[in-house]
Amino acid sequence: MHTLTIWFDGSCPLCTREIRLMKRLDRRGAIEFIDVAASDAVDCPVDRGELLARFHARENGVLLSGAGAFAAMWRAIPLLRPIGLLARIPLVLALMERCYVAFLRVRPRLQRLARSPEAA
């Protein structure tokens, strides 16, 4: 049974690679992964464009975005759980969110690199 829902951009090569790894690490099947780019996800909690722009999760009925969503995903995976628990400290989560926002600024360039034939 899934205890966490993750929405991700399946058209993004970076996201696809990361989610593939997370699926392998989620041996208990605790996470439901929804590819927003591939479906008309009827259970979308927010606008589809917003789901594609930032990483989102629903943990225990609470919608999380950005670093908070990543932390929730990590908490559901035993190997990464300590990092997810560390993110419950407000200062740590704030630092992670700043890093995530910085990453979003360079994400388009990284996506282009990941899509290039040399990256395969």
N, C-alpha and C positions, 0 to 999 in steps of 0.2 A: 504494500500500500504506500502511495506517495504521500509524503508529509510536507513537501516543498514543491512549488511550481516555479520553473525558470522559463522566461521568454527570451529568445535570442534571435539575432539576425542571421539566418541561414544563408543569405547571399553574401555575407562577409567572410572571406577566406580565413581571417584571423579568428573570428568567432567560431566558425565551423571546426577549426583545428582544436581550439580550446574545449569546446563542448564534447568533441569526440574523446578527448582525454578524460574529461570529467565523467562521461558515461562509463568509461572503463574503470575508473576509480570508484564509482557508485555501485559497488557490488551488492548492496542491500536493496537497491531499487527504490531508494527513499526520495528520489527526485524525478519529477515529471518535466521533461524538456519539451518546449513548444517552439517550433520554428515559425516565427512570425512572417518571414518572407515567403514561406511555402504554403501557408494556409490562411483561411479567413477566420482564424482562431475566434470562435464564438465566445470564449471566456476571457476576452481581452479586458483588463481592468481600466486601461487608459487608451487614448488614441494610438492607432497603429504606428503613425509616424514617430510618436514619442517612444514607443516600444523599440523601434528600429534605431533610434538615436542613442538610447541609453540602455544599459543592462537592467532588467527588472526581475523581481522575484516576489512570490507571496509565501510568507512563512507564518503558519498559525493564523491565517486570515489577515495578516498585516502586509500591505504592499510596501516593498522596499525598492529603492533605485540606486544605481551607482555602486559605490563601495559597500553600502549596506547590503545590497543584493548579492554581491560577491561573497561577503562574509557569511551570509546565510547559507549559500551554496557550500562553502568550505566547512561550515559546522555540520552539514549533513554527510560529509565524507570523512570517515574516521582518520585517514592519513593527514588531512588538512584541518581537522577540527581544532587543534591548538591555535592556528592562525585566526580562524573564525571566532574563537572565544576571546582572543586578544582584542579583536575588533569591537568587543562589547565595551571596552574602555573608551569613553567619549573622545579623549584626545587622540587616541590611536585611530579611531574611525575617521575623525576629522582630517588627520594626516593622509590616510588612505584615500579619502574623497578628493583631497587636493591633487594627489598623484593621479587619480582616475580622470579628473577634469583635464589635467595636463596631457594625459594619454589621448583623450578625445580630440585634442587639437592636432596631434600628429597621426591619428588613426587613418585619415584618408590617404596619406602618403604611404603608410605601412600596408594598407590594403592594396594599393597599386603595386607595390613591390611584391606582395604575396601572390598577386594575380599574374605577374610577369612569368613568361615561360622559363626563365632562368631560375625562378624560385621553386619550381616543381621538383 
